[in-house]
């Protein structure tokens, strides 16, 4: 007996749901944690809140207000810029006149990875996910077994995230993934990525061997984060085929791939490395050869300022918090602990900035006439390498732990250090922390542009 007139759902009252307030509060906390510093996800929660509290038409009006707010925000402009910058970097060029429009890539039907440490494992995983058959090589059986186990574990995890994962990746098939200690198995691969640790003599020895064994057209890549590509290439009979492919850790997750050309690298080698980046679903950025290239070279002064702030009175957690609130995914000290403090330490020892090769009588806090902080070196001398040892700039629940907690030991260590060097601790505000770290990063970026190491601001960004 009811009339059958049209009944618009949008005109019905909004039902009141139990615990809605608590649910929305919890959602906001979760979103703020996951997308720290990002406006859009927070405003999405506000839009959902409006839908639960107001009539339909009013909820829509509120949603439009929030959308307009985002549309004119600095964050929207920055995201649009990043979107176009990622596409602009595909159009690469070198000062010698090689460019994306004229260089032809070689096909990559098979690859090899040398060294199954943290980086090598991630690179093998990336290649398998891109359907490129891989030969994974280690120096001895013990390291091979350890590496194989770690790679298989990574691939199992990746397969679980994919639809029809394990069958699609097919990594138990030796035709897809082969583990070996025999260099002779690299005879037919189209491309080799060397991923051993940062030691020039070791890398040159490997490249010398590769240029004798690999087929003439094979591309020889080094996953170095700072070393001179020309010097590595000098150990081969084909420097035109040598190129830097600097993956960022963890290599199977991070989307950036820095592609570094040396003075002899052929345009075809650059094009092939760029094509590989695309196949691996990474953003390849072509840059020139200098110490640290672009990514790490910009990181040096940024992290250095962060350490200077500790000398002057700040704490790792205070510096990290300011930079993470600003929008960095991870602050400089948590980042150093994640990457391993020993990596930078080895690099500084190689440069003669610390360790036994340092001339006697060098002032503790000066190198080459510039201010220097030995704090990271001292931590390494105490065996504090970060997450891998369970303590670095922070304390972790165990070796390999992920949860960083402020460390009272470090706080008293900093106080003793300041006493030793006669530094009077002062209160440092958030603005100073942000400006000093950020401007160091930006200024180094301008220096890189001025030297022609990167061909445009988008490449840096």
C-alpha positions in Angstrom: 0.0 0.0 0.0 3.0 2.4 -0.4 3.2 4.9 -3.3 5.8 3.9 -6.0 7.2 7.4 -6.5 10.9 7.6 -7.2 12.9 7.6 -3.9 16.3 9.2 -4.2 18.9 7.6 -2.0 20.7 10.8 -1.6 17.7 12.4 0.1 17.5 9.7 2.8 19.0 10.7 6.2 22.5 9.5 6.9 22.4 6.6 9.3 24.4 7.0 12.5 26.9 4.3 12.9 28.3 3.0 16.2 31.9 4.1 17.2 32.2 6.3 14.1 34.1 9.0 16.0 36.7 6.5 17.3 37.0 4.9 13.9 37.6 8.2 12.1 40.1 9.3 14.8 42.0 6.0 14.4 42.0 6.3 10.6 43.4 9.8 10.7 46.3 8.7 13.0 47.1 5.8 10.6 46.9 8.0 7.5 49.1 10.7 9.1 51.7 8.1 10.0 51.7 6.4 6.5 51.7 9.7 4.5 53.6 12.0 6.9 53.4 15.6 5.8 51.1 14.9 2.8 47.9 17.0 2.6 45.7 14.9 0.3 45.3 11.7 2.4 44.4 13.8 5.4 41.8 15.7 3.5 40.4 12.4 2.1 39.7 11.4 5.7 37.9 14.8 6.3 35.8 14.2 3.2 34.7 10.8 4.5 34.0 12.4 7.9 31.7 14.9 6.1 29.8 12.0 4.4 29.1 10.4 7.8 27.9 13.6 9.5 26.1 15.7 7.0 23.3 15.3 4.4 24.4 14.2 0.9 24.4 17.7 -0.8 26.2 19.3 2.1 28.8 16.5 2.1 29.4 17.0 -1.6 29.9 20.8 -1.0 32.4 20.1 1.7 34.3 17.6 -0.6 34.5 20.3 -3.3 35.9 22.8 -0.8 38.6 20.4 0.2 39.4 19.5 -3.4 39.8 23.3 -4.3 42.1 23.7 -1.3 44.3 20.9 -2.7 44.1 22.1 -6.3 45.8 25.4 -5.4 48.2 24.0 -2.8 52.0 24.0 -3.2 52.0 20.2 -2.8 49.8 19.8 -5.9 52.2 22.0 -7.9 55.2 19.9 -6.6 53.5 16.6 -7.5 52.6 17.8 -11.0 56.3 19.0 -11.4 57.6 15.6 -10.2 55.2 13.8 -12.6 56.5 15.7 -15.6 60.1 15.6 -14.4 60.0 11.8 -14.3 59.0 11.8 -17.9 61.5 14.5 -19.0 64.5 12.5 -17.8 63.8 9.9 -20.5 65.1 12.5 -23.0 68.7 12.4 -22.0 71.7 14.0 -23.6 75.5 14.2 -22.9 77.9 17.2 -23.4 79.6 15.1 -26.2 76.4 15.3 -28.2 75.0 11.8 -27.7 71.2 11.8 -27.0 68.1 9.7 -26.6 66.9 10.6 -30.1 69.8 9.1 -32.0 71.2 6.3 -29.8 70.0 2.7 -30.4 69.7 0.3 -27.5 70.9 -3.4 -27.7 68.4 -6.1 -26.7 69.0 -7.6 -23.2 67.8 -11.2 -23.3 70.0 -12.4 -20.4 72.0 -10.9 -17.6 74.5 -11.8 -14.8 74.9 -10.3 -11.4 78.3 -10.6 -9.6 78.2 -10.4 -5.8 75.1 -11.5 -3.7 75.3 -9.0 -0.8 72.4 -6.7 0.0 72.6 -4.9 -3.4 73.2 -8.0 -5.5 70.2 -9.8 -4.1 67.9 -6.9 -4.8 69.2 -6.5 -8.4 68.7 -10.3 -9.1 65.2 -10.0 -7.7 64.5 -6.9 -10.0 65.8 -8.8 -13.1 63.7 -11.9 -12.4 60.6 -9.8 -11.9 61.3 -8.2 -15.3 61.4 -11.7 -16.9 65.2 -11.5 -17.7 67.0 -14.8 -17.1 69.9 -14.3 -14.6 73.2 -16.0 -13.8 74.1 -15.1 -10.2 77.8 -15.4 -9.3 79.7 -15.4 -6.0 83.4 -15.8 -5.2 83.1 -19.1 -3.2 80.6 -21.8 -2.3 79.9 -20.5 1.2 79.0 -17.0 0.0 77.0 -18.6 -2.8 74.9 -20.7 -0.5 74.2 -17.7 1.8 73.4 -15.5 -1.2 71.1 -18.1 -2.8 69.1 -18.5 0.4 68.6 -14.8 0.7 67.6 -14.3 -2.9 65.1 -17.2 -2.8 63.6 -15.6 0.4 63.3 -12.2 -1.4 61.7 -13.8 -4.5 59.2 -15.8 -2.3 58.1 -12.6 -0.7 57.8 -10.7 -4.0 55.8 -13.7 -5.5 53.3 -13.5 -2.6 52.6 -9.9 -3.6 51.9 -10.8 -7.2 48.9 -12.4 -8.9 49.9 -16.0 -9.7 53.3 -15.1 -8.3 55.6 -18.1 -8.0 54.4 -19.6 -11.4 54.8 -16.3 -13.1 58.3 -15.6 -11.7 59.3 -19.3 -12.2 62.5 -18.7 -10.2 63.1 -22.4 -9.3 63.8 -23.0 -13.0 67.6 -23.1 -13.7 66.9 -21.6 -17.2 65.6 -18.5 -15.4 67.9 -18.3 -12.4 71.3 -20.0 -12.1 73.7 -19.7 -9.1 77.4 -20.3 -9.8 81.0 -19.6 -8.8 82.2 -20.2 -12.4 83.0 -17.0 -14.5 82.8 -19.1 -17.6 79.0 -19.2 -17.4 79.0 -15.5 -18.2 80.3 -16.1 -21.8 76.9 -15.6 -23.5 75.0 -13.0 -21.3 74.0 -9.7 -22.9 74.7 -7.6 -19.8 76.7 -8.1 -16.5 76.1 -6.0 -13.3 78.9 -6.1 -10.8 77.6 -5.5 -7.3 80.6 -6.2 -5.0 81.5 -3.8 -2.2 83.2 -0.4 -2.9 86.8 -1.4 -3.4 88.5 -0.1 -6.6 91.2 -2.8 -6.8 88.5 -5.6 -6.5 86.3 -3.9 -9.1 89.2 -3.5 -11.6 90.2 -7.1 -11.2 86.6 -8.3 -11.9 86.3 -6.0 -15.0 89.6 -7.2 -16.3 88.3 -10.8 -16.1 85.0 -9.8 -17.7 86.6 -8.2 -20.7 88.4 -11.5 -21.4 85.3 -13.7 -20.9 82.2 -11.9 -22.0 81.1 -11.7 -25.7 82.2 -8.5 -27.5 78.8 -6.8 -27.5 78.1 -7.5 -23.8 77.4 -4.4 -21.6 79.6 -4.3 -18.5 77.8 -2.4 -15.6 79.1 -1.4 -12.2 76.8 -0.8 -9.3 79.2 1.7 -7.7 77.8 4.5 -5.6 80.8 6.8 -5.8 83.8 5.4 -7.6 85.3 6.7 -10.9 83.8 4.9 -13.9 86.8 5.8 -16.1 89.2 4.1 -13.8 87.1 0.9 -13.6 86.8 1.0 -17.5 90.6 1.3 -17.8 90.9 -2.3 -16.6 89.1 -3.6 -19.7 89.8 -3.8 -23.4 86.4 -2.2 -24.2 85.8 1.0 -22.2 83.0 1.9 -24.6 80.9 -0.9 -23.1 81.4 0.1 -19.4 78.7 2.1 -17.7 77.6 2.8 -14.1 74.2 1.5 -13.0 73.8 2.8 -9.4 70.8 1.1 -7.8 69.6 2.5 -4.5 69.0 0.2 -1.5 66.8 -1.9 -1.3 67.4 -2.4 -5.0 64.2 -4.3 -5.7 62.1 -1.5 -4.1 63.7 1.8 -4.8 62.6 3.2 -8.2 65.6 5.4 -8.9 68.4 4.1 -11.1 71.4 6.4 -11.7 73.1 5.7 -15.0 76.6 7.1 -15.2 78.6 7.4 -18.4 82.4 7.6 -18.5 84.4 9.5 -21.1 84.5 6.4 -23.4 81.0 5.0 -22.8 79.1 4.6 -26.2 75.7 6.2 -26.8 74.4 2.7 -27.5 75.5 1.6 -24.0 73.7 4.5 -22.4 70.5 3.7 -24.4 70.7 0.1 -23.4 71.0 1.0 -19.7 68.0 3.3 -20.0 66.0 0.5 -21.7 67.0 -1.8 -18.9 65.7 0.8 -16.3 62.4 0.8 -18.2 62.2 -3.0 -18.2 62.8 -3.1 -14.5 60.1 -0.5 -13.9 62.6 2.0 -12.6 63.3 5.7 -13.4 66.7 5.8 -15.2 68.5 9.1 -14.9 71.6 9.7 -17.0 74.4 11.6 -15.2 78.1 12.4 -15.6 81.1 10.9 -13.8 82.3 12.6 -10.6 82.8 11.4 -7.0 79.4 10.4 -5.7 77.7 11.2 -9.0 74.4 13.1 -8.2 72.5 11.1 -5.6 75.3 10.5 -3.1 77.2 13.7 -3.9 74.1 15.7 -2.8 73.7 13.5 0.3 77.3 14.2 1.6 76.8 17.8 2.6 73.2 17.1 3.7 74.2 14.4 6.2 77.3 16.4 7.1 75.2 19.4 8.2 73.0 17.0 10.2 76.1 15.7 12.0 77.4 19.3 12.6 74.0 20.0 14.3 74.7 17.1 16.8 78.1 18.5 17.6 76.5 21.9 18.4 73.8 20.5 20.7 71.1 18.7 18.8 70.1 15.0 18.9 69.6 12.5 16.1 65.9 12.1 16.9 65.3 15.9 16.9 67.0 16.3 13.4 65.1 13.3 11.9 61.8 14.5 13.3 62.1 18.0 11.7 63.1 16.5 8.2 60.4 13.8 8.4 57.7 16.4 9.4 58.8 18.5 6.4 58.1 15.5 4.1 61.3 13.3 3.8 60.3 9.7 4.1 63.2 9.1 6.5 65.6 11.4 8.3 69.4 11.4 7.8 70.2 9.4 10.9 67.6 6.7 10.5 68.6 6.5 6.8 72.3 6.1 7.8 71.4 3.3 10.2 69.3 1.6 7.6 72.1 1.8 4.9 74.8 0.8 7.4 77.3 3.3 8.9 80.2 1.1 7.8 79.5 1.8 4.1 80.4 5.5 4.5 83.2 4.7 6.8 84.9 2.5 4.2 84.5 5.2 1.6 86.0 7.9 4.0 88.9 5.5 4.7 89.5 5.0 1.0 89.6 8.8 0.5 92.1 9.1 3.3 89.7 11.2 5.5 90.0 8.8 8.5 91.9 5.7 9.6 95.5 4.7 9.4 96.3 6.5 6.2 95.5 9.9 7.8 98.7 11.9 8.3 99.8 12.3 11.9 99.0 15.6 13.5 95.8 16.2 11.4 93.3 18.2 13.5 90.4 16.0 14.6 87.7 18.3 13.2 89.4 19.5 10.0 90.2 18.0 6.6 91.7 19.7 3.5 91.1 23.1 5.2 87.4 22.4 5.7 85.3 21.6 8.8 85.0 17.9 9.4 83.2 15.8 12.0 84.7 12.5 13.1 81.5 11.5 15.0 80.4 8.9 12.4 83.9 7.4 12.3 84.0 7.2 16.1 80.6 5.3 16.2 82.0 2.8 13.7 85.1 2.3 15.8 82.7 1.3 18.6 81.2 -1.3 16.3 78.0 0.7 15.9 77.0 0.1 12.2 73.3 0.8 12.5 70.4 -1.7 12.1 72.7 -4.6 11.2 74.5 -4.5 14.6 71.4 -3.4 16.6 72.9 0.1 17.4 74.1 3.1 15.4 72.7 6.6 15.9 69.8 4.8 17.5 69.2 1.6 19.5 67.3 -1.3 18.0 65.6 -4.3 19.6 68.2 -6.7 18.2 70.8 -6.9 15.4 68.8 -6.5 12.2 65.9 -4.9 14.1 63.8 -2.1 12.5 62.4 -0.1 15.4 64.7 2.8 16.2 64.6 4.2 19.8 66.7 7.1 21.2 69.8 5.8 22.8 71.0 7.2 26.2 74.5 5.8 25.5 74.7 8.0 22.4 73.4 11.1 24.3 76.2 10.8 26.9 78.7 10.0 24.2 77.8 13.3 22.5 78.1 15.2 25.8 81.6 13.7 26.3 82.6 14.5 22.7 81.6 18.1 23.2 83.6 18.3 26.4 86.7 16.9 24.7 86.5 19.5 21.9 85.4 22.4 24.1 82.1 22.8 22.3 79.3 24.5 24.3 76.0 22.8 23.6 73.2 25.2 22.6 69.5 24.9 21.9 68.9 24.6 18.1 65.4 25.3 16.8 63.5 23.4 14.1 63.8 26.2 11.5 67.6 26.1 11.7 67.7 22.3 11.4 65.5 22.4 8.3 67.3 25.3 6.6 70.8 24.0 7.2 70.1 20.5 5.9 67.9 21.6 3.0 70.1 24.4 1.8 73.2 22.2 1.8 71.3 19.8 -0.4 70.1 22.5 -2.8 73.4 24.3 -3.1 75.2 21.1 -4.0 72.5 20.5 -6.6 73.4 23.9 -8.2 77.1 23.0 -8.1 76.4 19.7 -10.0 74.3 21.6 -12.6 77.0 24.2 -13.0 79.6 21.5 -13.7 77.4 19.9 -16.3 77.2 16.6 -14.4 73.4 16.6 -14.8 71.9 18.1 -17.9 68.8 19.8 -16.3 67.2 20.5 -12.9 64.6 17.7 -13.5 67.4 15.2 -13.6 68.5 16.3 -10.1 65.0 16.4 -8.7 
